[in-house]
Amino acid sequence: MQPSGNRKVTISFRIEHLIGWFITFVLCLIPVIMWARIHPLYTIDGFAATMLAIGRITGLVGLVMYALNLIFSTRLRFLEYLFGGLNRVYIAHHLLGGLALIFLSLHPFFLALRYVHLSLKQAALVLLPNGLLPLDALFNAQHVYHGVVLEQWAIFFGIIAFWGMVGLLLVTFFVKLPYRIWLFTHKFLGPAFFIAGLHVLFISSDTSINAPMKYYILAITALGIAAFIYKTILGNIFIRRHKYLVSNVQTFEGDVVQVSLEPTDLARPMAYKPGQFVYIKFTSDAGGGVKSEWHPFSISSHAKSDQLQLTVKGLGDYTKTLHQLKTGTIAEVEGAYGRFSYKNFKNQNQVWIAGGIGITPFLSMALSLSPDDDYHIDLYYSVKTRSELIDFQKLANASFIRHGKFGVYAFIGDEENGYLGIDFIKQHSGDLAGKDFFICGPPPMMQSLRGQLKAEGVPGARIHSEEFAMS
């Protein structure tokens, strides 16, 4: 149900969601400022000089973006606090990857464009390797052609890095590949970036003649390479992972499977907050075609329980095989991640809205509520048919224990002949003012409800959503 009439719309932002973006913007702006101090705009004259300037600026900014893109993929804890949750870190990671692709593509394009008015052949040579011989001149500083050959090899590294990074980024954003192949291609992002670092180190440019810029770019490049090594090569050493055993596998209507796991070390189970998610990988002997690869899933169990429970809907090739998991299968668990939890917000007057499998984080939150705390919460659980309700009895029990401070309302689409809308919520929760809203479900549902809430005057800072859409 869509909002109608002339209603007040309030626009607001959460400061903690902007800190990461502000830092990103500043880090990308620094090399531009450094370059402008070396080459004031009033000194740039003519077509060739303008193309050269744009080419150099886009190259510097693109390189910084690429490095930050590698850093954002590490899942380091501090990134969650900078962006307000790991899901937002990956949104930044995705957007920055696209911007890096654009800037890195513009870099050689503008460098080549400066020669177009002289010769198309000369312009094309900027994008093709040439002048790499004699090879002995590369290693002999006394050789008469040492400087020329060194420069051409630096350009050659840049060409390789450019085509490598552009190819990988194109695969990431525009080519639909099976998850395992997509993941494999990402292992080459680091080597391509390393070659780009060699290009920056040896090329004769502003980075070679200006010490502050040189050290800044080298530091950013080193951080990007270190992030790639940490995540891809040394992840098994530095990233803490917990071992669990599959203890039970239960299936529900609508191709939903609930996997229960027990820690192998009962003295040190993984700590997590209700509403968080984990990355999990089952061993190759899981059986039934369950591949041994990492995937993120929300936790649906009580935060104080030693048992870890995941509730998953079969939406893809991987998730549709999870019902074939065998009891006793070993699982590696990494996490927990995410800030989509009622405990992360001071306001204790809340409304939770779940659509379909989006009930998963709310199950964990509902089971973790204490009968004695001061939270007043209404949970709306929207499904198409009544048979799709998952663990509704557990939710009803949690509502009974809370003595009126936790209301649970099921919205059955087929019975209501429509979709969950703001009028249904107002009918049961009354005035929406002063409440925080948590939404998790299909993207169209979340987008619609967010718009309806804002149309009712609910500030955007009071609307929290879990929008984690990875393979």
PyMOL commands that set and color helices and strands:
alter all, ss='L'
color gray80, all
select helices_A, chain A and resi 15-17+19-38+41-43+47-72+77-83+86-113+120-125+136-139+146-174+179-202+206-209+211-233+235-238+284-286+319-324+342-344+356-368+386-388+392-401+413-416+422-429+443-455+460-462
alter helices_A, ss='H'
color red, helices_A
select strands_A, chain A and resi 241-252+256-263+277-282+295-298+308-313+330-337+349-355+376-383+406-412+436-440+463-465
alter strands_A, ss='S'
color yellow, strands_A
deselect
rebuild
show_as cartoon
